[in-house]
Amino acid sequence: MEYRRLGRSGLRVSTITMGTMTFGGKGGFAAVGNTQIDVARRQIDQALEAGVNLIDTADVYSDGLSEEITGEVLQGRRDDVLLATKARMVVGPGPNDGGASRHHIIRSVERSLKRLRTEHIDLYQIHEWDGQTPLEETLEALDSLVRSGKVRYVGASNYSGWQLMKALATSDAYNYQRYVSQQIHYTLQAREAEQELVPLTLDQELGILVWSPLAGGLLSGKYRRGVDAPKGSRHLTDWNEPPVHDEDKLYDIVDALVEIGAAHDVSAAQVALAWLLGRPGVTSLIVGARTEEQLADNLAAADLVLTDDERSRLDDVSRTPLKYPYWHQAATASERLSDADLSLLKPFL
């Protein structure tokens, strides 16, 4: 297992992070998974044995049950791992049961600490943008939590480029704790992050944690052109996370993954994960699984090395056209581009 520095912090995290959204199976999260305590214990054992040192959860997953299961499983070995959780989503019927206000954040931290049975959270992430709470309030609350020792580092999730840059600038202006990472969706099937979020990451020295790096299973190799979707599948129906804008292109990507996987005698999923681990700015991939067999396969991706030709093939089959102003910059500004700019524009020059 490789360990990479999380942004400009001194923290080193494994390239594979154990995701726990499948833990609990309560409410709407039952569609994602229904992992109970015994299986969760075996999966976390499996991940730690493979070298994983970061476990990611959120207060909203199964109404807090995911955090409870994670906390119980980690009893007696909390110091062996880094724990990340998130808050911001609506978790109750009250007017202050969601958002990134000081009230909601501090209350959420206290509740997460109890469920996780720990005295501190290593990485506390704002799960989603809140456009109605002043950033100064959100960031001051996070800063106070770090200074109190209840939180070690803070991160963002699902922000746009301008929102994240505004948050970083606000932190710098007030000398608040800065986000060290962003947790985003980024896959061969959905490369939108390359337009703004990846260049911003490189320029501002953040870390990238990728959620759902297999596009919720779309890139597992089970979804093929002309073949019925797996039994019980929620994709390519009315489930739209992640959305599929071009089904033919998705199948072209999967065909390439399956063929490259066959050449290495590994799964299409491992190839998709290995491609992501080689992309600029990516620190770690958050993987979860319904079964121990799926988890073992995903963990093995940390050791898969793709050839330059294989990477180029995957780049080509999944590439999206440049949007404005990037096509204009590629045409007229190529002599003065930074490494952050080139992370997007280099293939088009």
N, C-alpha and C positions, 0 to 999 in steps of 0.2 A: 504494500500500500504506500502510495506517495502522499506526502503532507505538504500543503501549500500555505503560504502566509495569507491571512485574511485581510485584504486591503493593506493599509499602511500600519495596521496594528502589529504587535509582536506575537499574535496568536497563530498557531499552525493547526490546520484542520485537514483531515483525511479527504482525499479526492472523491470519496463516496460518503455521503451522509445518510444515516438511517432515518427514514421518514415514518411517521406514525399515524398518518391520516386514516389508515385502515383499522386502527385500534378502537374497539368499542362497538362499532356498528349501530350507533344510536341515531334516531331521527333520519334526516336525509342522507347522512353519511353511511347508512346501511348499503346504499348503492355502490359505494366505493369498496367496502370491506367490512368484515365482522370478526376481526381478530380479538379473541379473548385472552385472558391472563396467561394461560399455559403456553399457547402458541406464541404470544408476544414475548414471553420469557425465552423461548427457544430461538426466536428470530433475533432478539437482541444479543443473546449469547453468540449466535452465528456471526453477527455483524462485528462484535468486539473481537472475536477470534480471527476475523479477516483483517483486523487493523483499523476498523472504523472508530473514530474518537469523538464524533459529533452526532447527537440525536436531536431531531427537530420535531416539534409538535406545535400546537396552538390551542388557545382556550376555547375556541369555537368547535374544534373537532369533537364530534359526538357529545356536545354539551358539556365539555370538560372531562369526559370519561377517558379520552385518550391520554390526557395529562395524568389522571389518576392511575391508569394502568402503567404508564411509563415510570411514575414515581415509585410504585410498588415493586416493579421489576428491578429498579436500580438500587433498592435498599441494600446497604452494605458495600456498595461499590460506586457510590456517587462520585467520589473523587477520581475515578478511573476514566470518566467521560466528561465531555462538554455538553451542556444542555442548552438548547435554543427553543424559545417559544415566541408566541405572537399574540397581539391584542389589537383591537379596533373594530372588529365585526360586531354586529348586534347579537347580544347573548341573553337578552331578556326583554320583557314587555315595557319597561320603564323608559322615559325620555332620555335618560342618561346611561342606558345600557348598551351604548355603542359610541363610536367616534374616538377621537384622539384628544379629548379634553384632559386636563390635569386630574379631574375627578375620576374619569373612567380609567385612565392609565394606572393611577396609583391603586385604585381598588382592584383592578385586574391583576396587577403584580402580586398583591397580597393573596388573592385567591389562587393564582397559579403556584405560588410558593407552597401553599398548603397542599394543593393537589399533587405537586411534584415531590413533596416531602423533602424539601431542600431549603437552605438558608440563602442561596443566591442563584441567579440565572446568568449563565455565561454570555448568552447573546439574546437580547430582548428586541423584538422587531415590531414595528408598526405595520400591521398586516395590509393596510390599504390607505390610500389618500383620504384625508378629511379636509374638504375645501371650506368648511365653515368654522373651524377652530383655528385661531391665529397660530402660526408656526412657532412663535415665541413661547406660547403656552405649552405646546406639545414638547418642544425641545428642552425647555426649562424643567419640565416634569421628569423627562428622561435623564437630564443632567443631575437632578437631585437624587434620583434612584441610583445612579452610578456612584455618586459621592457618599451615599449612605451604605454602600456595599451590597445592596440587594441585587444589583445588576452590574455586570462587568463591562460589557460592550453593548452598543445599540446599532440597530440596522433598520432598513426600510424594506418594503415589499410592494410590488405592483404600482410604483410611482411612474409617471411619465418623466421624460428628460427634464423639462422645465421645472416640474415640481421637485424633483430630487435636487437639482442644482440650486433652487431657491432655498431648500432646507439646508444644504451645505453652506451656502453663503450666510444664512441666518445664524447658524452655529458659529461660524467664524467671526461674525460681527459681535456676538454676545459672549464669545469664549465658552460656549456650551460644548458638551461632548458631541463629537461628530459621528455621523453614521459611518461605520467601517465597512458595511456591506449592503447589497441589495439582493433580495430574493425575487427572482423573476421567472417567467415562462420563456423558454428558449429551446427550440428543437429544429431538426432538419425540416419538419413540416411547418414550423412557425419561426421565421428568422427576423421578425420585425425588430427585435431587440438590437440588431446590428445597426439600425439606422441612427439611434440616439443613445440608448442605454449602454451599449458596449463602449463606444468612444468616450462617453462620459466617465465610465468606470476606469478606463486607462488614463485619462487626463487627470482625474481626481484621486486616483489610487484607492479605489474601492475593491472589495471582493464581490464575486458573483456566485450566489448559490442558486442552482436551477431547480425549480419545482416541476414535477411531472415531465422529466426529461425524455420519456418515451411517449409523450403526448397522450397520456392516459391509456397506453397500450396500443395506440394506433400504429406505432413503429415496432411492435413486437414481432412482426412477421405473420401474425394470425389473420390480419386483414389483407386479403388479396383480391385482385381484379377478377370478377366472374365467380367468386366463391362466396357462399353465404357467410355472414358474420358469425363469430363464435356464439354458441348458445348462451343466452343471458346477457349478451353484449348491450351496452348502453350507447355505444358510438354509432355514428351514421344513422341515427334515428332522430329522436327529438332532443337528445342530449347534445349540448353545443359547447362543451368545455373539454378541449379546445375546439373552436369552430374549424370546420373544414371548408375552405373557400374554393378549392379546386380538387375534386375527388380523383380525377385522372392523374394529376401531378402527385398526389399522395401515393397512388399505386405505383407510379414510376419510381418514387423514392424507395418504397418497400421492395420492389423488384431488385433494385441495386443493393439494398441492405442484405437481402436473402442471398444473392449471388456472391457478394463479398464475404458474407458469413460462411458460406459453403467452402470458399477457398481457404479459410482459416479453421474450418471445422468448429465453428461457434455459431451462436444464434444471431439472428438479425438484430435483436435487442442489444447485444453486446457491441455490435458494430456501431449502432446509433449512439450509444453512450460513449464509446471510444472517440467517435468524431467530435462530440461535444467537449470532451476533456482536452482536445487539442486546439480548441478555439481560443482566440485572444480574450483575456480577462476572466475566464472561467476558473473558479476556485474549486467548487465541489458540486456534485450532483446528488440531489435528494431522491433516494429510491425507497420505495415501499413495495410490499408484495402481499398477495393473498396467501401464498404458500411458501414453505421453506425452499422448495425447488426453484421457484421464481427468484427468490432472494439470492440464492447461491449463484444463479446465472447472472444476475445483475452485478453482484459483487465481483465476479470474475472479469468484468469489463475494465477494472482498474489496471489489469495487466496486459490488455490487448493493445498491440501496436499496429497501426495501419500504415501501409506504404503511401508515399506521396501520390502515386497514381490513383490509389483507392480514395484518398481524400479529395483529389481533384474531381473524380467521378461523382462523389457525393455532393461536392460544392456545386458542380454544374447542374445536376439533376434537380437540386433544391433551390437554386439561386432565384431571387426575386428582382424585378427591375428597380433601378434607382429612382427614388422619388425626388421631387424638387425640394431643396436646392442642390441635392447631391449630384444629380447628373450635370448640372451647370458647373459645380465645383470641379468635377472630374474633367470637364472639357476645358476649363479656363484657369484653374488654380493649381494645377498639378506640380508646379515648381516650388510651392510653399505649403506643403501639407505636412502635418505632424504625424507621429506614429499612431495617435488616436484616430486622426482622419483616415489614415491608410488602412486601418483595420476594416473599414467599409469599402473604401474607394480603390485600393490597390488592384483588385481583379479587373477593374473597369478601365484602367489607364493603358 
